[in-house]
Amino acid sequence: MDFFRFASADIGLIGLAVMGQNLILNMNDNGYTVACFNRTVSKVDHFLENEAKGTKVVGAHSIQEFCAMLKRPRKIVLLVKAGPAVDALIAEIIPYLEKGDIIIDGGNSHFPDSDRRMAELEAKGFLFVGSGVSGGEEGARYGPSLMPGGSKDAWPEIKEIFQAIAAKSDGEPCCDWVGTGGAGHYVKMIHNGIEYGDMQLIAEAYAFMEHGLGMNYDEMSQTLAEWNKGVLDSFLIEITRDVLAFKDTDGKPIVPKILDCAGQKGTGKWTAISALDFGQPVTLIGEAVFARCLSALKNEREKASLKLGGPKPNFEGDRKQFLQDLEQALYASKIVSYTQGYMLLREASKAFNYDLNFASIALMWRGGCIIRSVFLKDITNAYRKNKELDSLLLDDFFAKAITKAQPGWRRVVSQGALWGIAQPATSAALSFFDGYRTAKGSASLIQGLRDYFGAHTFKVMPGQENDVFKDKEDIHVNWTGRGGSVSASTYIA
């Protein structure tokens, strides 16, 4: 059969789960002809007869037929499970491609896989794009945040389509070229890590309202509705308002009926691992991941609740004032979360030569994605003012905002400790802030201890040199008089 006479589709997509279907319909709405395929071929026919009925979407019943439907250079989006399934599908497609054709992985792939896939495909004459896609089902349908990276020559070919279907913020598309290799998936990974942190911070605020203030669910929902009108205006605050207000069929709130064990798919863990690899103190996201791990120990926690005592909250103060403090604590902690996320992006950009545009990344996250918020406009402005900004905390806007939030933030963290309410992310954010603003910390003692037991050496503070330390960069002291002068190798893990 002469499939090539059907080459009329602007772009193709493989993987007809909800995200794939909604992206196809989004592209169709924006005037593009889309070819679709799915390994379970019956899904293609069902999609064309139902959700895609009356559209310009065309379906294929084989990889060969699918590839033949596409205009050159072919642009093929893969929305399948991350990992070996992506490699297997690429291997199936390659025999039907020509040099210059573009394969786009829109799943949640780990960035090293995207680095590898780009190198392998470019060696064969093809182009590869690893694109973060955020926004869930609704975002995919009406405008997601898109974070494409990979083969730079692919961007001019896909730019029009990607920016057309992306969400818009102040008229600007929430999509721009991120960088080479796995840059797109790295940025999406950090997005998801920040998402972990945001959800944990909101959950800790919920714990204060429920256990500390004894608020009912309608009161909590109303509080979130008020917060969503101010500095915390965001998608996650908005949907938290809705989730807290949602009633089961018996008229009772559904949230307290949900098992308190949080799931995870790995992107938060990958972010924490990358932070350790780069030696960056991304403490809040790390604590958010560990909080999910702790939540999974349901049986142990139930046993511990019967054996391990602690304080019982008994609030007798001004509830309105405490809720204002809680709002400020959440805002300040979010500032720290994004600060840490951007610190990690900065190090990755240097190490992998991604040349990331930090203002552009904030713009990509301002609409369509799960962490979209008014807050991100301030980050865009900060990096547009100074693209070499070392830290968000050093930007005038954020320095002023976190200074204003400090009193309430500290009162909340203190009260949580007195009440026995776990707040790993909120307290970690405050600890990071205090450590970051301290010119001389306590690590001098750690270095002394390391040199004492392991001869690991230390460096001397500027201006503290003496005859013994003079002209020596790495110093070892014979602390006991019984040790020698030989030191261990100096290295940073």
Steps between C-alpha positions, in 0.01 A plus 500: 500500500631847411488662843698807390203653319347556847785728624275786611536515881697787655601294804441153641447368852534147635331415829126551538461523876319810625804732470566386143139537392473847651821623339374377164170683543690811609713489184191442289330804657802707402466404134745212468430164344613228740565131432456262791602145582481270800648157560150375583361589157134483609562817704573687177160412353322573829668842524410592142140389550453682829724777642651590160179467300450795267865610521783486245682233705606196298581155636742226404493126563875440473825686561575495128163650409535758780844618381378519141223741601745766619636797308880533481686546718286265706417620850404211728395546864531197729280495809574160649633375833852625571788254483550196273162553330629824344814332364297208365259733321783708351654180365170412333466843339853547365467267197226727362678834552724715282794718602386820668180349641425592862406271790352682802480324837226674697499260795662534843833354391811527714729765349805267454282285273423806289872589481569149373208489256599829340856379444385166358241650266720784378768243414243341266398830343181557698406775745379446855300718739438414864215723611357548843119523486314628804142589577323168533198407292352850489832662416560258214155578359497877530862608539785323680840625607753357254874473569674373182871424480730281293618540140508875441423464129163352592374817669424705185297206368283452811495854644181617331296197607637487855449869569154494342371222728677620817334701775540878480606739776453870430483406132832311506502123432606286796744319274850580382812308405672382818836368381687206356493132599279419797446866596124486444453197719741638761293817530181290521664293775570816702143615434373174647737526796367848578150355460585241768616781728194717438260216577687407818496862620125522436447169680690633803281813503198268487636307800525825698142594412360155581698395807620833635200728442225235486349646182234313304542432130275779377698747713825367360371525144390858558845586639665361186256702290617816679866406461443452127420871471840607629869410470419127494275527194575173317353188345589277797342736755193523277452124474579449870203729568284274283631171639443608860142606419413181309234280668447127467156359416417500872555875516822471701841633388690246292857597597495342852381176338808480273781273623789722610767329287637722222613340175787611279629419152866593540557854373527642853753231587697574182510869599633416846763265354612765251527752785730263688705435186556875457542571870208743503294538823158434350371411844132579462440271203704229672282528810187490284616170348587355841162613637333286234724210599400548865133515404538155342593352841132495598508186713808612694354845553181352644706290745717799589192716569406260780846485656666837441343797677526870423333835558135557419414825319281734699458828315367791700634799305386715209412256223483770233853614585633144500349437157673814374826366644436165332445673166830684538680180604373326189600794278851528647552124472392509134760771435764270648375204296535688170833645614634149554352373173670779307830435678485146365406620150801733506742220586352261244518767232873541568577129528303389193550817289124545479528883497160526669300821479366537854253779421362293212459195728296705747286619209444139387373422850270802529213333317377152416711307750426369849721756679362797306452805718512879510822450698685387187457840334724641773762234422483586129555866586791418733693310233412747225654774719810290572554180301814430711307516829665260748188443707139613505555601863746765378241662273356816661137387461552160661735630770233750603218242478674239715609761754138612536384137540763407760313579826193292411718224351700468821189501718348216295813283510536560875136421567520185291788373714308580820186329370682196361374559144745367242614771259808361324481725194403826675765461770762389245430816300554718805819313593635548149416870512677545832801302381518691171493842667771406754845624394687276745334172581579198715683291238836609649443249780407226252828556314692490827337170593568353155865594525523360856373150422590468133772755419268643235658848526333840509544846354561813709267800508640802312695720739557216750828376353805464730855367466383138525225542240690736271519397134292187567163457329393170661608468863521204736552541875648241738210538743615250764876518471495131411402542137727556205527773241365293211151600385237324294425599142273801462193443283135593475245223447 
